[in-house]
């Protein structure tokens, strides 16, 4: 989004970790904008730094047309020759930003060089202990199932942050 916005937009915002963004068609091109700007008449583009990691949230229709899972992580790349913005998915596919559908929602997971400035890490939240008996639930790690692999990645996304936890099952898998 940065090549086009640098040439055609009056004002540009910078993406931040934890932000929810969307794809918006403007003047025949795809812009990345804040989710709240998707329905507005004159959205402000949001520039993603090269190598920003995002998590796409595909609707059922988008899953079929793009051959994608409901959620897919990708890395934003600003290619120089020729100048174009693309997303590289973990399965090796590279998709130009203009090929993505309008109103596609995604979360910014990590901005290069700003990992320590994440909104989650900036605040000192007090620790609150809740006993398992009081909560009536098992711990997150006890509830995580490794299925057929030796590790499982869990994603927790809310309005202000994204939490990614990888559980190492030590080679064990969940019982059948």
C-alpha positions as CSV (number, residue, x, y, z in Angstrom):
1,X,0.0,0.0,0.0
2,X,2.9,2.3,0.5
3,X,4.1,2.8,-3.1
4,X,0.6,4.0,-4.2
5,X,-0.2,6.0,-1.1
6,X,3.2,7.8,-1.2
7,X,2.3,9.1,-4.7
8,X,-1.4,9.7,-4.5
9,X,-2.5,10.5,-0.9
10,X,-2.4,13.8,1.0
11,X,-2.2,12.1,4.4
12,X,-0.8,8.7,5.4
13,X,-1.1,6.8,8.6
14,X,1.5,4.2,9.8
15,X,0.3,0.7,10.7
16,X,0.8,-0.3,14.4
17,X,0.8,-3.8,16.0
18,X,-2.7,-4.8,17.1
19,X,-4.5,-2.6,14.6
20,X,-7.4,-4.0,12.6
21,X,-7.3,-2.8,9.0
22,X,-9.1,-3.6,5.8
23,X,-8.8,-3.4,2.0
24,X,-10.7,-0.6,0.3
25,X,-10.9,0.1,-3.4
26,X,-10.2,3.8,-4.1
27,X,-9.8,5.2,-7.7
28,X,-9.6,1.6,-9.1
29,X,-6.7,0.6,-6.7
30,X,-6.6,-1.2,-3.4
31,X,-5.8,0.8,-0.3
32,X,-5.2,-0.4,3.2
33,X,-7.4,1.7,5.6
34,X,-8.5,1.5,9.2
35,X,-11.5,-0.8,9.6
36,X,-13.6,2.2,10.7
37,X,-12.7,4.0,7.4
38,X,-14.0,1.2,5.2
39,X,-17.5,2.8,4.7
40,X,-16.3,6.4,4.6
41,X,-16.2,8.6,1.5
42,X,-12.5,9.8,1.9
43,X,-10.5,7.1,3.8
44,X,-7.0,7.8,4.9
45,X,-4.5,5.2,3.7
46,X,-2.5,3.2,6.2
47,X,1.1,2.5,5.2
48,X,2.5,-0.9,6.1
49,X,6.3,-1.2,6.5
50,X,8.1,-3.7,4.4
51,X,8.0,-7.1,6.2
52,X,5.0,-6.3,8.4
53,X,3.3,-9.5,9.5
54,X,-0.5,-9.6,9.3
55,X,-3.3,-12.1,9.9
56,X,-6.1,-12.1,7.3
57,X,-9.7,-13.0,8.2
58,X,-11.4,-14.4,5.1
59,X,-15.2,-14.7,4.8
60,X,-16.6,-18.0,3.5
61,X,-16.9,-16.5,0.0
62,X,-13.3,-15.2,0.1
63,X,-12.1,-18.6,1.3
64,X,-13.5,-20.2,-1.8
65,X,-12.4,-17.6,-4.3
66,X,-8.9,-17.2,-2.9
67,X,-8.4,-20.9,-1.9
68,X,-7.6,-19.8,1.6
69,X,-8.2,-21.0,5.2
70,X,-10.5,-18.8,7.4
71,X,-7.4,-17.2,8.8
72,X,-4.0,-16.9,7.2
73,X,-0.8,-15.1,8.2
74,X,1.2,-13.2,5.6
75,X,4.1,-10.8,5.3
76,X,3.7,-7.5,3.5
77,X,6.4,-6.8,0.9
78,X,7.2,-3.6,-1.0
79,X,8.8,-4.9,-4.2
80,X,11.1,-2.5,-6.0
81,X,11.3,-3.8,-9.5
82,X,8.7,-3.2,-10.6
83,X,7.2,-1.1,-7.7
84,X,4.3,-3.0,-6.3
85,X,2.9,-4.1,-2.9
86,X,2.3,-7.8,-2.3
87,X,1.5,-10.2,0.6
88,X,3.6,-13.4,0.9
89,X,1.6,-16.2,2.5
90,X,3.2,-19.0,4.6
91,X,2.3,-21.5,1.9
92,X,4.5,-19.7,-0.6
93,X,1.8,-17.8,-2.5
94,X,2.4,-14.1,-3.3
95,X,-0.7,-12.0,-3.9
96,X,-0.6,-8.4,-5.1
97,X,-2.6,-6.0,-3.0
98,X,-4.8,-5.1,-6.0
99,X,-5.8,-8.8,-6.3
100,X,-7.3,-8.8,-2.8
101,X,-11.1,-8.3,-2.5
102,X,-12.5,-5.1,-1.1
103,X,-13.6,-5.2,2.6
104,X,-11.1,-7.9,3.4
105,X,-10.2,-7.5,7.1
106,X,-6.8,-8.2,8.7
107,X,-4.9,-7.6,11.9
108,X,-1.4,-6.3,12.1
109,X,0.6,-8.8,14.2
110,X,4.1,-7.3,14.0
111,X,5.8,-4.2,12.6
112,X,9.5,-4.7,11.9
113,X,11.7,-2.7,14.3
114,X,8.8,-2.0,16.6
115,X,8.2,-5.3,18.2
116,X,8.9,-3.8,21.7
117,X,6.4,-1.0,21.1
118,X,3.3,-3.3,20.8
119,X,0.3,-1.9,22.7
120,X,0.3,-5.0,24.7
121,X,3.8,-4.7,25.9
122,X,3.7,-0.9,26.6
123,X,1.4,-1.2,29.6
124,X,2.1,-2.7,33.0
125,X,-1.1,-4.6,33.7
126,X,-1.4,-5.9,37.3
127,X,-1.2,-9.7,37.5
128,X,-4.5,-11.3,38.7
129,X,-4.4,-14.8,39.9
130,X,-7.5,-16.9,39.4
131,X,-7.5,-20.4,40.8
132,X,-8.8,-23.2,38.6
133,X,-11.4,-24.1,41.2
134,X,-12.7,-20.5,41.3
135,X,-12.9,-20.1,37.5
136,X,-14.3,-23.6,37.0
137,X,-12.1,-24.0,33.9
138,X,-8.8,-25.7,33.1
139,X,-5.8,-23.5,32.3
140,X,-5.3,-22.5,28.7
141,X,-2.3,-24.9,28.3
142,X,-4.4,-27.8,29.7
143,X,-7.2,-26.9,27.2
144,X,-4.8,-26.7,24.2
145,X,-4.8,-29.8,22.1
146,X,-1.8,-30.6,20.0
147,X,-3.8,-32.8,17.6
148,X,-1.4,-34.6,15.2
149,X,1.6,-32.3,15.7
150,X,4.0,-31.7,18.5
151,X,3.1,-28.0,18.8
152,X,-0.1,-25.9,18.5
153,X,-0.4,-22.2,17.9
154,X,-3.3,-20.4,19.5
155,X,-4.5,-16.9,18.4
156,X,-6.5,-14.6,20.6
157,X,-7.6,-11.3,18.9
158,X,-9.5,-8.5,20.6
159,X,-10.1,-4.9,19.6
160,X,-6.8,-3.6,21.0
161,X,-4.3,-6.5,20.7
162,X,-3.4,-9.8,19.3
163,X,-1.9,-12.6,21.5
164,X,-0.1,-15.5,19.8
165,X,0.8,-18.5,22.0
166,X,2.7,-21.6,20.7
167,X,2.3,-24.6,22.9
168,X,5.1,-27.2,22.7
169,X,3.7,-30.6,23.5
170,X,7.1,-32.2,23.8
171,X,6.5,-34.6,20.9
172,X,3.2,-35.8,22.5
173,X,0.0,-35.6,20.5
174,X,-3.6,-35.6,21.8
175,X,-5.2,-39.0,22.4
176,X,-7.6,-40.2,19.7
